[in-house]
Amino acid sequence: MLIFTGHFDEHDLATARRTCSGRRPVLNADGGLEIHPGGAGEPTPLVTGL
């Protein structure tokens, strides 16, 4: 899994979905972008801001 730190938004998430086919990108609570391995359903972000 890859984790990119920074301030990402829905536009970046859409780009990651097109670029990382077969993977499951998700925005985390800190504004980072996580690229999870392929699988069913939405991934749970590792950084939840708790």
Residue pairs with C-beta under 8 A, 6 or more apart in sequence:
1 34
1 35
1 36
1 37
1 46
2 34
2 35
3 28
3 32
3 33
3 34
3 35
3 46
3 47
4 32
4 33
4 34
4 35
5 30
5 32
6 31
6 32
6 33
7 31
8 27
8 31
8 32
8 33
9 27
10 27
12 27
12 33
13 25
13 26
13 27
13 33
16 23
16 25
16 33
16 35
17 25
20 35
22 38
23 35
23 36
23 37
23 38
24 35
24 36
24 37
24 38
24 39
24 42
24 43
25 33
25 34
25 35
25 36
26 33
26 34
26 36
26 42
26 43
26 44
26 45
27 33
27 34
27 45
28 34
28 45
28 46
28 47
28 48
28 49
29 45
29 47
29 48
29 49
29 50
30 47
30 49
32 47
34 43
34 45
34 46
34 47
36 43
